[in-house]
Amino acid sequence: MGLARNIVGIIGNVISFGLFLSPVPTFFRIYKKKTVEEFQPIPYLCTVMNCILWCFYGLPIVKKDNLLVLTINAIGLVIELLYLTVYVIYANDRKKRLIVAYVLIGEAGLAVAVVLVAMFAFNGSHRTLFVGVLSDIFNIVMYASPLAIWRKVISTKSVEYMPFWLSVAGFSNGVCWTIYGFLPIDIFILISNGLGAIFGFMQLGLYGYFYFNGKDTSKEGKKPSEVQLSNHSAGVV
């Protein structure tokens, strides 16, 4: 079972890495135009907190034998901070810069509080429970965030704001880490990623329905991936 767990974890890392890199076209556009336009920093700020909590959960002092959880989220944390650095550089609105600064400070404070409470108020399985529940909450938020685009898809009857391969990657990520959570049973990895797989499946179903029955927007010349990625963040383990 250990070998199978490692293989699934490595596959999950590869898929998760792809999800973390999915906003690259958005930030390349920001770099070229030297402005963040209407893109919002909140999804990336949320992912930062998500990665911090899962990095902590992956440490042996919280949960043993979770090195692959630790590594992918550490990589994701660095990537998200790079995105936010680019965002701050090209944000033409002081308010947007302040939002990023204040939220990062708040997240740093929250992370310190979680670590201190976990280390001094809990031990053993109780520490795992405390950190696992918090990590699950943020992970579910990450997985659910693309669902915010559903209303626009339904109202416009178009999938131009819902890139197919991004939806596939999100679904695959949820399925892979759900399998990982079974080898052996890790209830916290199972819950959030199981829900993530369900959310991804529902999103693919919505995409399929409106792809075949919705409006044809291919002639409008828009780049849906850039629009969607402003509202998407990678939900990982």
C-alpha atoms as an extended CHARMM CRD file, in Angstrom:
* protein
*
       237  EXT
         1         1  MET       CA              0.0000000000        0.0000000000        0.0000000000  PROA      1               0.0000000000
         2         2  GLY       CA              2.9470000000        2.3260000000        0.6890000000  PROA      2               0.0000000000
         3         3  LEU       CA              4.1600000000        2.0680000000       -2.9230000000  PROA      3               0.0000000000
         4         4  ALA       CA              0.6590000000        2.6670000000       -4.3100000000  PROA      4               0.0000000000
         5         5  ARG       CA              0.2530000000        5.6990000000       -2.0280000000  PROA      5               0.0000000000
         6         6  ASN       CA              3.5400000000        7.1730000000       -3.2230000000  PROA      6               0.0000000000
         7         7  ILE       CA              2.6600000000        6.6240000000       -6.8900000000  PROA      7               0.0000000000
         8         8  VAL       CA             -0.7680000000        8.2400000000       -6.4970000000  PROA      8               0.0000000000
         9         9  GLY       CA              0.7760000000       11.0760000000       -4.4980000000  PROA      9               0.0000000000
        10        10  ILE       CA              3.3530000000       11.7760000000       -7.2120000000  PROA      10              0.0000000000
        11        11  ILE       CA              0.6110000000       11.8160000000       -9.8610000000  PROA      11              0.0000000000
        12        12  GLY       CA             -1.3970000000       14.1310000000       -7.6120000000  PROA      12              0.0000000000
        13        13  ASN       CA              1.6060000000       16.4300000000       -7.2770000000  PROA      13              0.0000000000
        14        14  VAL       CA              1.9540000000       16.6500000000      -11.0580000000  PROA      14              0.0000000000
        15        15  ILE       CA             -1.7430000000       17.4850000000      -11.5080000000  PROA      15              0.0000000000
        16        16  SER       CA             -1.6890000000       19.9710000000       -8.6400000000  PROA      16              0.0000000000
        17        17  PHE       CA              1.4180000000       21.6210000000      -10.0950000000  PROA      17              0.0000000000
        18        18  GLY       CA             -0.4720000000       22.0710000000      -13.3540000000  PROA      18              0.0000000000
        19        19  LEU       CA             -3.3270000000       23.6960000000      -11.4770000000  PROA      19              0.0000000000
        20        20  PHE       CA             -0.9560000000       26.0590000000       -9.6940000000  PROA      20              0.0000000000
        21        21  LEU       CA              0.4900000000       27.0930000000      -13.0630000000  PROA      21              0.0000000000
        22        22  SER       CA             -2.9260000000       27.5920000000      -14.6850000000  PROA      22              0.0000000000
        23        23  PRO       CA             -3.0510000000       31.3710000000      -13.9440000000  PROA      23              0.0000000000
        24        24  VAL       CA              0.2050000000       31.9650000000      -15.8790000000  PROA      24              0.0000000000
        25        25  PRO       CA             -1.6430000000       33.2640000000      -19.0030000000  PROA      25              0.0000000000
        26        26  THR       CA             -3.4590000000       35.7960000000      -16.8160000000  PROA      26              0.0000000000
        27        27  PHE       CA             -0.2580000000       37.1330000000      -15.3000000000  PROA      27              0.0000000000
        28        28  PHE       CA              1.5160000000       37.1520000000      -18.6470000000  PROA      28              0.0000000000
        29        29  ARG       CA             -1.3110000000       39.3510000000      -19.9050000000  PROA      29              0.0000000000
        30        30  ILE       CA             -0.8950000000       41.6100000000      -16.8430000000  PROA      30              0.0000000000
        31        31  TYR       CA              2.8370000000       41.8290000000      -17.5330000000  PROA      31              0.0000000000
        32        32  LYS       CA              2.3150000000       42.7080000000      -21.2060000000  PROA      32              0.0000000000
        33        33  LYS       CA             -0.3350000000       45.3540000000      -20.4920000000  PROA      33              0.0000000000
        34        34  LYS       CA              1.4000000000       46.6520000000      -17.3530000000  PROA      34              0.0000000000
        35        35  THR       CA             -1.9430000000       46.7030000000      -15.5430000000  PROA      35              0.0000000000
        36        36  VAL       CA             -4.0690000000       44.2420000000      -13.5720000000  PROA      36              0.0000000000
        37        37  GLU       CA             -7.2520000000       45.5140000000      -15.2600000000  PROA      37              0.0000000000
        38        38  GLU       CA            -10.2690000000       44.0030000000      -13.4810000000  PROA      38              0.0000000000
        39        39  PHE       CA             -8.5130000000       40.8930000000      -12.2000000000  PROA      39              0.0000000000
        40        40  GLN       CA             -8.9300000000       40.3770000000       -8.4780000000  PROA      40              0.0000000000
        41        41  PRO       CA             -6.2580000000       39.1800000000       -5.9910000000  PROA      41              0.0000000000
        42        42  ILE       CA             -8.6230000000       37.3850000000       -3.6020000000  PROA      42              0.0000000000
        43        43  PRO       CA             -8.4160000000       33.8950000000       -5.2170000000  PROA      43              0.0000000000
        44        44  TYR       CA             -4.6230000000       33.9160000000       -4.9560000000  PROA      44              0.0000000000
        45        45  LEU       CA             -4.7140000000       35.2530000000       -1.4040000000  PROA      45              0.0000000000
        46        46  CYS       CA             -7.0780000000       32.4340000000       -0.4200000000  PROA      46              0.0000000000
        47        47  THR       CA             -4.8000000000       29.8710000000       -2.0210000000  PROA      47              0.0000000000
        48        48  VAL       CA             -1.8600000000       31.2050000000       -0.0070000000  PROA      48              0.0000000000
        49        49  MET       CA             -3.6670000000       30.4440000000        3.2430000000  PROA      49              0.0000000000
        50        50  ASN       CA             -4.7520000000       27.0640000000        1.9190000000  PROA      50              0.0000000000
        51        51  CYS       CA             -1.1670000000       26.1210000000        1.0730000000  PROA      51              0.0000000000
        52        52  ILE       CA              0.1520000000       27.3240000000        4.4450000000  PROA      52              0.0000000000
        53        53  LEU       CA             -2.3030000000       25.1440000000        6.3570000000  PROA      53              0.0000000000
        54        54  TRP       CA             -1.6170000000       22.0580000000        4.2390000000  PROA      54              0.0000000000
        55        55  CYS       CA              2.1370000000       22.5800000000        4.5770000000  PROA      55              0.0000000000
        56        56  PHE       CA              1.6510000000       22.5300000000        8.3400000000  PROA      56              0.0000000000
        57        57  TYR       CA             -0.6130000000       19.4790000000        8.1010000000  PROA      57              0.0000000000
        58        58  GLY       CA              2.0650000000       17.6920000000        6.0550000000  PROA      58              0.0000000000
        59        59  LEU       CA              4.7160000000       18.0940000000        8.7620000000  PROA      59              0.0000000000
        60        60  PRO       CA              5.5030000000       14.9870000000       10.8740000000  PROA      60              0.0000000000
        61        61  ILE       CA              4.5910000000       16.9080000000       14.0460000000  PROA      61              0.0000000000
        62        62  VAL       CA              0.9920000000       17.0160000000       12.7980000000  PROA      62              0.0000000000
        63        63  LYS       CA              0.5900000000       14.0110000000       10.4870000000  PROA      63              0.0000000000
        64        64  LYS       CA              3.2690000000       11.4490000000        9.6870000000  PROA      64              0.0000000000
        65        65  ASP       CA              4.0860000000       10.1460000000        6.2010000000  PROA      65              0.0000000000
        66        66  ASN       CA              2.6420000000       13.1200000000        4.3350000000  PROA      66              0.0000000000
        67        67  LEU       CA              5.7860000000       14.4030000000        2.6290000000  PROA      67              0.0000000000
        68        68  LEU       CA              4.0510000000       14.6620000000       -0.7640000000  PROA      68              0.0000000000
        69        69  VAL       CA              1.3350000000       16.8490000000        0.7620000000  PROA      69              0.0000000000
        70        70  LEU       CA              4.0200000000       19.1160000000        2.2040000000  PROA      70              0.0000000000
        71        71  THR       CA              6.1060000000       19.4150000000       -0.9690000000  PROA      71              0.0000000000
        72        72  ILE       CA              3.3500000000       20.3090000000       -3.4330000000  PROA      72              0.0000000000
        73        73  ASN       CA              1.8310000000       22.8990000000       -1.1250000000  PROA      73              0.0000000000
        74        74  ALA       CA              5.2250000000       24.4470000000       -0.4160000000  PROA      74              0.0000000000
        75        75  ILE       CA              5.7240000000       24.7790000000       -4.1710000000  PROA      75              0.0000000000
        76        76  GLY       CA              2.2050000000       26.1600000000       -4.5440000000  PROA      76              0.0000000000
        77        77  LEU       CA              2.8200000000       28.7180000000       -1.8000000000  PROA      77              0.0000000000
        78        78  VAL       CA              5.8960000000       30.0590000000       -3.5900000000  PROA      78              0.0000000000
        79        79  ILE       CA              4.0240000000       30.2460000000       -6.9170000000  PROA      79              0.0000000000
        80        80  GLU       CA              1.0510000000       32.0830000000       -5.3990000000  PROA      80              0.0000000000
        81        81  LEU       CA              3.3370000000       34.5960000000       -3.6940000000  PROA      81              0.0000000000
        82        82  LEU       CA              5.0400000000       35.2310000000       -7.0430000000  PROA      82              0.0000000000
        83        83  TYR       CA              1.6300000000       35.8810000000       -8.6270000000  PROA      83              0.0000000000
        84        84  LEU       CA              0.7920000000       38.3500000000       -5.8750000000  PROA      84              0.0000000000
        85        85  THR       CA              4.1560000000       40.0830000000       -6.3130000000  PROA      85              0.0000000000
        86        86  VAL       CA              3.4110000000       40.6310000000      -10.0030000000  PROA      86              0.0000000000
        87        87  TYR       CA             -0.0930000000       41.7800000000       -9.0910000000  PROA      87              0.0000000000
        88        88  VAL       CA              1.1840000000       44.4040000000       -6.6430000000  PROA      88              0.0000000000
        89        89  ILE       CA              3.7880000000       45.6680000000       -9.1130000000  PROA      89              0.0000000000
        90        90  TYR       CA              1.2050000000       46.2950000000      -11.8330000000  PROA      90              0.0000000000
        91        91  ALA       CA             -1.7880000000       47.2410000000       -9.6900000000  PROA      91              0.0000000000
        92        92  ASN       CA             -2.7060000000       50.7630000000      -10.7870000000  PROA      92              0.0000000000
        93        93  ASP       CA             -4.9920000000       51.2070000000       -7.8040000000  PROA      93              0.0000000000
        94        94  ARG       CA             -3.5470000000       51.8470000000       -4.3300000000  PROA      94              0.0000000000
        95        95  LYS       CA             -6.6360000000       50.1940000000       -2.8180000000  PROA      95              0.0000000000
        96        96  LYS       CA             -5.7920000000       46.8950000000       -4.5380000000  PROA      96              0.0000000000
        97        97  ARG       CA             -2.2450000000       46.9910000000       -3.1960000000  PROA      97              0.0000000000
        98        98  LEU       CA             -3.5160000000       47.6570000000        0.3100000000  PROA      98              0.0000000000
        99        99  ILE       CA             -5.9630000000       44.7490000000        0.0590000000  PROA      99              0.0000000000
       100       100  VAL       CA             -3.0940000000       42.3860000000       -0.7880000000  PROA      100             0.0000000000
       101       101  ALA       CA             -0.9230000000       43.7710000000        2.0280000000  PROA      101             0.0000000000
       102       102  TYR       CA             -3.6300000000       43.6920000000        4.6980000000  PROA      102             0.0000000000
       103       103  VAL       CA             -4.8460000000       40.2120000000        3.7920000000  PROA      103             0.0000000000
       104       104  LEU       CA             -1.3080000000       38.7710000000        3.7360000000  PROA      104             0.0000000000
       105       105  ILE       CA             -0.6180000000       40.3030000000        7.1460000000  PROA      105             0.0000000000
       106       106  GLY       CA             -3.8860000000       38.8490000000        8.4420000000  PROA      106             0.0000000000
       107       107  GLU       CA             -3.0650000000       35.4330000000        6.9930000000  PROA      107             0.0000000000
       108       108  ALA       CA              0.4000000000       35.5040000000        8.5430000000  PROA      108             0.0000000000
       109       109  GLY       CA             -1.1490000000       36.3170000000       11.9190000000  PROA      109             0.0000000000
       110       110  LEU       CA             -3.7390000000       33.5610000000       11.5180000000  PROA      110             0.0000000000
       111       111  ALA       CA             -1.0660000000       31.0510000000       10.5160000000  PROA      111             0.0000000000
       112       112  VAL       CA              1.0160000000       31.8890000000       13.5890000000  PROA      112             0.0000000000
       113       113  ALA       CA             -2.0800000000       31.5740000000       15.7980000000  PROA      113             0.0000000000
       114       114  VAL       CA             -2.9620000000       28.1720000000       14.3110000000  PROA      114             0.0000000000
       115       115  VAL       CA              0.5780000000       26.8820000000       14.8280000000  PROA      115             0.0000000000
       116       116  LEU       CA              0.7420000000       28.1300000000       18.4120000000  PROA      116             0.0000000000
       117       117  VAL       CA             -2.6710000000       26.7150000000       19.3440000000  PROA      117             0.0000000000
       118       118  ALA       CA             -1.9230000000       23.4050000000       17.6290000000  PROA      118             0.0000000000
       119       119  MET       CA              1.4610000000       23.0170000000       19.3150000000  PROA      119             0.0000000000
       120       120  PHE       CA              0.5790000000       24.1340000000       22.8340000000  PROA      120             0.0000000000
       121       121  ALA       CA             -3.1010000000       23.2300000000       23.2000000000  PROA      121             0.0000000000
       122       122  PHE       CA             -3.2000000000       19.8850000000       21.3690000000  PROA      122             0.0000000000
       123       123  ASN       CA             -1.0790000000       16.7960000000       20.8990000000  PROA      123             0.0000000000
       124       124  GLY       CA             -1.2250000000       13.5670000000       18.9360000000  PROA      124             0.0000000000
       125       125  SER       CA             -4.5250000000       12.8390000000       17.1940000000  PROA      125             0.0000000000
       126       126  HSD       CA             -6.1580000000       15.9700000000       18.6400000000  PROA      126             0.0000000000
       127       127  ARG       CA             -3.5540000000       18.1560000000       16.9230000000  PROA      127             0.0000000000
       128       128  THR       CA             -4.1590000000       16.3090000000       13.6610000000  PROA      128             0.0000000000
       129       129  LEU       CA             -7.9030000000       16.8390000000       14.0680000000  PROA      129             0.0000000000
       130       130  PHE       CA             -7.5510000000       20.5710000000       14.7580000000  PROA      130             0.0000000000
       131       131  VAL       CA             -5.2320000000       21.2970000000       11.8220000000  PROA      131             0.0000000000
       132       132  GLY       CA             -7.0560000000       18.8730000000        9.5190000000  PROA      132             0.0000000000
       133       133  VAL       CA            -10.4580000000       20.5100000000       10.0520000000  PROA      133             0.0000000000
       134       134  LEU       CA             -9.0680000000       23.9930000000        9.3500000000  PROA      134             0.0000000000
       135       135  SER       CA             -7.2160000000       22.7360000000        6.2710000000  PROA      135             0.0000000000
       136       136  ASP       CA            -10.3700000000       21.0530000000        4.9910000000  PROA      136             0.0000000000
       137       137  ILE       CA            -12.3960000000       24.2510000000        5.3550000000  PROA      137             0.0000000000
       138       138  PHE       CA             -9.9600000000       26.2600000000        3.2400000000  PROA      138             0.0000000000
       139       139  ASN       CA             -9.5500000000       23.4550000000        0.7130000000  PROA      139             0.0000000000
       140       140  ILE       CA            -13.3050000000       23.2010000000        0.1810000000  PROA      140             0.0000000000
       141       141  VAL       CA            -13.4220000000       26.9520000000       -0.3830000000  PROA      141             0.0000000000
       142       142  MET       CA            -10.6810000000       26.5580000000       -2.9980000000  PROA      142             0.0000000000
       143       143  TYR       CA            -12.5270000000       23.7940000000       -4.8120000000  PROA      143             0.0000000000
       144       144  ALA       CA            -15.8450000000       25.6400000000       -4.6680000000  PROA      144             0.0000000000
       145       145  SER       CA            -14.4740000000       28.9620000000       -5.9330000000  PROA      145             0.0000000000
       146       146  PRO       CA            -14.8760000000       28.1400000000       -9.6680000000  PROA      146             0.0000000000
       147       147  LEU       CA            -18.5740000000       27.5020000000       -9.0140000000  PROA      147             0.0000000000
       148       148  ALA       CA            -19.0060000000       31.2670000000       -8.7590000000  PROA      148             0.0000000000
       149       149  ILE       CA            -18.9000000000       31.3440000000      -12.5630000000  PROA      149             0.0000000000
       150       150  TRP       CA            -21.9020000000       29.0180000000      -12.8430000000  PROA      150             0.0000000000
       151       151  ARG       CA            -24.4610000000       31.8260000000      -12.7030000000  PROA      151             0.0000000000
       152       152  LYS       CA            -22.7830000000       33.6250000000      -15.5860000000  PROA      152             0.0000000000
       153       153  VAL       CA            -22.6130000000       30.4070000000      -17.6310000000  PROA      153             0.0000000000
       154       154  ILE       CA            -26.3080000000       29.7390000000      -17.0220000000  PROA      154             0.0000000000
       155       155  SER       CA            -27.4150000000       33.3380000000      -17.6460000000  PROA      155             0.0000000000
       156       156  THR       CA            -25.3760000000       33.7170000000      -20.8410000000  PROA      156             0.0000000000
       157       157  LYS       CA            -25.9130000000       30.0930000000      -21.9360000000  PROA      157             0.0000000000
       158       158  SER       CA            -22.2600000000       30.0800000000      -22.9400000000  PROA      158             0.0000000000
       159       159  VAL       CA            -19.1490000000       28.2550000000      -21.6940000000  PROA      159             0.0000000000
       160       160  GLU       CA            -16.7470000000       30.9940000000      -22.8080000000  PROA      160             0.0000000000
       161       161  TYR       CA            -15.9130000000       31.6800000000      -19.1470000000  PROA      161             0.0000000000
       162       162  MET       CA            -15.3640000000       28.0250000000      -18.2610000000  PROA      162             0.0000000000
       163       163  PRO       CA            -12.2460000000       26.5490000000      -19.9540000000  PROA      163             0.0000000000
       164       164  PHE       CA            -12.6240000000       22.8300000000      -20.5110000000  PROA      164             0.0000000000
       165       165  TRP       CA             -9.1100000000       21.6960000000      -19.6280000000  PROA      165             0.0000000000
       166       166  LEU       CA             -9.0600000000       23.7420000000      -16.4360000000  PROA      166             0.0000000000
       167       167  SER       CA            -12.2610000000       21.9740000000      -15.3810000000  PROA      167             0.0000000000
       168       168  VAL       CA            -10.7410000000       18.6010000000      -16.2820000000  PROA      168             0.0000000000
       169       169  ALA       CA             -7.6230000000       19.3890000000      -14.2390000000  PROA      169             0.0000000000
       170       170  GLY       CA             -9.7030000000       20.3850000000      -11.2040000000  PROA      170             0.0000000000
       171       171  PHE       CA            -11.7590000000       17.1900000000      -11.4220000000  PROA      171             0.0000000000
       172       172  SER       CA             -8.6430000000       15.0350000000      -11.9150000000  PROA      172             0.0000000000
       173       173  ASN       CA             -6.9540000000       16.7070000000       -8.9580000000  PROA      173             0.0000000000
       174       174  GLY       CA             -9.9060000000       15.9230000000       -6.7020000000  PROA      174             0.0000000000
       175       175  VAL       CA            -10.1120000000       12.3040000000       -7.8430000000  PROA      175             0.0000000000
       176       176  CYS       CA             -6.3800000000       11.6740000000       -7.4990000000  PROA      176             0.0000000000
       177       177  TRP       CA             -6.0850000000       13.0860000000       -3.9820000000  PROA      177             0.0000000000
       178       178  THR       CA             -9.2720000000       11.2870000000       -2.9490000000  PROA      178             0.0000000000
       179       179  ILE       CA             -7.6110000000        7.9960000000       -3.9380000000  PROA      179             0.0000000000
       180       180  TYR       CA             -4.4930000000        9.0990000000       -2.0390000000  PROA      180             0.0000000000
       181       181  GLY       CA             -6.6860000000        9.6340000000        1.0260000000  PROA      181             0.0000000000
       182       182  PHE       CA             -7.6870000000        5.9730000000        0.9270000000  PROA      182             0.0000000000
       183       183  LEU       CA             -4.0620000000        4.7070000000        1.0660000000  PROA      183             0.0000000000
       184       184  PRO       CA             -4.4010000000        4.4490000000        4.0340000000  PROA      184             0.0000000000
       185       185  ILE       CA             -7.5190000000        6.2790000000        5.2090000000  PROA      185             0.0000000000
       186       186  ASP       CA             -6.9600000000        9.9840000000        5.8620000000  PROA      186             0.0000000000
       187       187  ILE       CA            -10.3810000000       11.4580000000        6.5350000000  PROA      187             0.0000000000
       188       188  PHE       CA             -9.2780000000       15.0750000000        6.0680000000  PROA      188             0.0000000000
       189       189  ILE       CA             -7.7580000000       14.4980000000        2.6310000000  PROA      189             0.0000000000
       190       190  LEU       CA            -10.7920000000       12.4050000000        1.7060000000  PROA      190             0.0000000000
       191       191  ILE       CA            -13.4910000000       14.9020000000        2.6810000000  PROA      191             0.0000000000
       192       192  SER       CA            -12.2590000000       18.0250000000        0.9050000000  PROA      192             0.0000000000
       193       193  ASN       CA            -10.9380000000       16.2450000000       -2.1760000000  PROA      193             0.0000000000
       194       194  GLY       CA            -13.9930000000       14.0110000000       -2.4160000000  PROA      194             0.0000000000
       195       195  LEU       CA            -16.1240000000       17.1640000000       -2.4860000000  PROA      195             0.0000000000
       196       196  GLY       CA            -13.6440000000       18.6660000000       -4.9550000000  PROA      196             0.0000000000
       197       197  ALA       CA            -14.1260000000       15.7060000000       -7.2920000000  PROA      197             0.0000000000
       198       198  ILE       CA            -17.9070000000       16.1310000000       -7.0340000000  PROA      198             0.0000000000
       199       199  PHE       CA            -17.6610000000       19.8750000000       -7.7350000000  PROA      199             0.0000000000
       200       200  GLY       CA            -15.3960000000       19.1490000000      -10.7070000000  PROA      200             0.0000000000
       201       201  PHE       CA            -17.7710000000       16.5230000000      -12.0900000000  PROA      201             0.0000000000
       202       202  MET       CA            -20.7150000000       18.9280000000      -11.7740000000  PROA      202             0.0000000000
       203       203  GLN       CA            -18.7170000000       21.6410000000      -13.5220000000  PROA      203             0.0000000000
       204       204  LEU       CA            -17.8450000000       19.3040000000      -16.3970000000  PROA      204             0.0000000000
       205       205  GLY       CA            -21.5080000000       18.3390000000      -16.6570000000  PROA      205             0.0000000000
       206       206  LEU       CA            -22.4980000000       22.0030000000      -16.8630000000  PROA      206             0.0000000000
       207       207  TYR       CA            -19.8000000000       22.6110000000      -19.4460000000  PROA      207             0.0000000000
       208       208  GLY       CA            -20.9630000000       19.6870000000      -21.5780000000  PROA      208             0.0000000000
       209       209  TYR       CA            -24.5960000000       20.7730000000      -21.4540000000  PROA      209             0.0000000000
       210       210  PHE       CA            -24.0100000000       24.3690000000      -22.5300000000  PROA      210             0.0000000000
       211       211  TYR       CA            -21.2550000000       23.4430000000      -24.9850000000  PROA      211             0.0000000000
       212       212  PHE       CA            -23.7720000000       21.4340000000      -27.0030000000  PROA      212             0.0000000000
       213       213  ASN       CA            -26.9260000000       23.3910000000      -26.1730000000  PROA      213             0.0000000000
       214       214  GLY       CA            -25.7230000000       26.9340000000      -25.4830000000  PROA      214             0.0000000000
       215       215  LYS       CA            -24.6750000000       29.9120000000      -27.5700000000  PROA      215             0.0000000000
       216       216  ASP       CA            -21.7280000000       29.8840000000      -29.9620000000  PROA      216             0.0000000000
       217       217  THR       CA            -19.3730000000       32.6490000000      -28.8450000000  PROA      217             0.0000000000
       218       218  SER       CA            -16.3590000000       31.5300000000      -30.8310000000  PROA      218             0.0000000000
       219       219  LYS       CA            -16.6450000000       34.5430000000      -33.1110000000  PROA      219             0.0000000000
       220       220  GLU       CA            -16.4640000000       37.0820000000      -30.3320000000  PROA      220             0.0000000000
       221       221  GLY       CA            -12.6810000000       36.8340000000      -30.1220000000  PROA      221             0.0000000000
       222       222  LYS       CA            -12.4920000000       36.5790000000      -26.3330000000  PROA      222             0.0000000000
       223       223  LYS       CA             -9.9470000000       34.6240000000      -24.3730000000  PROA      223             0.0000000000
       224       224  PRO       CA            -12.0030000000       32.6880000000      -21.8610000000  PROA      224             0.0000000000
       225       225  SER       CA             -9.0520000000       31.2800000000      -19.9560000000  PROA      225             0.0000000000
       226       226  GLU       CA             -7.9100000000       34.7490000000      -18.9780000000  PROA      226             0.0000000000
       227       227  VAL       CA            -11.3560000000       35.6920000000      -17.7390000000  PROA      227             0.0000000000
       228       228  GLN       CA            -11.9320000000       32.4910000000      -15.8110000000  PROA      228             0.0000000000
       229       229  LEU       CA             -8.4980000000       32.4020000000      -14.2470000000  PROA      229             0.0000000000
       230       230  SER       CA             -9.1760000000       35.6840000000      -12.4660000000  PROA      230             0.0000000000
       231       231  ASN       CA            -11.7740000000       33.7860000000      -10.4600000000  PROA      231             0.0000000000
       232       232  HSD       CA             -9.9610000000       30.4710000000      -10.1090000000  PROA      232             0.0000000000
       233       233  SER       CA             -7.4940000000       29.1580000000       -7.6450000000  PROA      233             0.0000000000
       234       234  ALA       CA             -6.0200000000       25.7610000000       -7.3930000000  PROA      234             0.0000000000
       235       235  GLY       CA             -7.4740000000       23.6170000000       -4.7250000000  PROA      235             0.0000000000
       236       236  VAL       CA             -4.8050000000       21.2040000000       -3.6440000000  PROA      236             0.0000000000
       237       237  VAL       CA             -5.0660000000       18.2930000000       -1.2020000000  PROA      237             0.0000000000
